[in-house]
């Protein structure tokens, strides 16, 4: 198992970025009353994050839009004669 150094968030930048998104977009917005309530709110946030929220790393496309654009590129490459 690989551990990051104490007080060095740059060791795991992707994880820290995701944690910040989860905290800002979900955990800080809701008073979580029970485990079930927390699971419901986090699942709703996860669906929003993975399907409908534009991501700067995907050229401000939603993940669904990005996948569709990749599928179009792959389809067009398959039809090009070699």
PLY file of the C-alpha trace (Angstrom):
ply
format ascii 1.0
element vertex 82
property float x
property float y
property float z
element edge 81
property int vertex1
property int vertex2
end_header
0.00 0.00 0.00
1.25 3.45 -0.90
0.84 6.25 1.62
1.16 9.94 0.99
3.33 12.07 3.18
1.61 14.01 5.96
0.57 17.54 4.92
1.45 16.86 1.26
-1.85 16.89 -0.69
0.11 17.07 -3.94
1.10 13.42 -3.46
-2.45 12.37 -4.35
-3.69 15.38 -6.32
-6.49 13.56 -8.18
-7.91 12.10 -4.98
-7.68 15.46 -3.21
-9.44 17.17 -6.11
-12.23 14.59 -6.08
-12.58 14.86 -2.30
-12.89 18.65 -2.60
-15.59 18.27 -5.27
-17.52 15.80 -3.11
-17.19 18.00 -0.05
-18.18 21.23 -1.84
-20.90 19.74 -4.03
-22.55 17.43 -1.52
-21.28 17.07 2.02
-21.19 20.78 2.89
-24.65 21.34 1.38
-26.60 18.76 3.37
-27.15 17.95 7.01
-26.81 14.17 6.82
-29.26 12.74 9.33
-28.52 9.03 9.02
-26.40 6.58 7.07
-29.30 5.96 4.67
-29.81 9.69 4.15
-26.08 10.14 3.49
-26.08 7.25 0.99
-29.08 8.75 -0.83
-27.56 12.24 -1.07
-24.12 10.96 -2.10
-25.63 8.66 -4.75
-27.63 11.55 -6.18
-24.47 13.69 -6.25
-22.49 10.84 -7.87
-25.05 10.48 -10.65
-25.03 14.24 -11.25
-21.20 14.36 -11.21
-20.75 11.40 -13.57
-23.53 12.11 -16.04
-24.64 15.73 -16.14
-21.91 18.00 -14.73
-19.46 19.48 -17.25
-15.82 18.75 -16.43
-13.02 21.12 -17.35
-10.73 18.14 -18.00
-13.20 16.96 -20.68
-13.22 20.30 -22.51
-16.26 21.40 -20.48
-18.34 18.48 -21.68
-20.33 16.16 -19.48
-18.90 12.64 -19.25
-21.83 11.36 -21.33
-21.13 13.95 -24.07
-17.43 13.11 -23.99
-18.08 9.38 -24.40
-20.43 10.07 -27.32
-17.82 12.25 -29.03
-15.20 9.51 -28.58
-17.57 6.93 -30.02
-18.11 9.14 -33.09
-14.36 9.48 -33.59
-13.86 5.72 -33.25
-16.70 5.05 -35.71
-15.24 7.46 -38.23
-11.81 5.82 -37.90
-13.29 2.40 -38.58
-14.75 3.59 -41.89
-11.49 5.11 -43.18
-9.75 2.77 -45.67
-6.18 1.83 -44.78
0 1
1 2
2 3
3 4
4 5
5 6
6 7
7 8
8 9
9 10
10 11
11 12
12 13
13 14
14 15
15 16
16 17
17 18
18 19
19 20
20 21
21 22
22 23
23 24
24 25
25 26
26 27
27 28
28 29
29 30
30 31
31 32
32 33
33 34
34 35
35 36
36 37
37 38
38 39
39 40
40 41
41 42
42 43
43 44
44 45
45 46
46 47
47 48
48 49
49 50
50 51
51 52
52 53
53 54
54 55
55 56
56 57
57 58
58 59
59 60
60 61
61 62
62 63
63 64
64 65
65 66
66 67
67 68
68 69
69 70
70 71
71 72
72 73
73 74
74 75
75 76
76 77
77 78
78 79
79 80
80 81
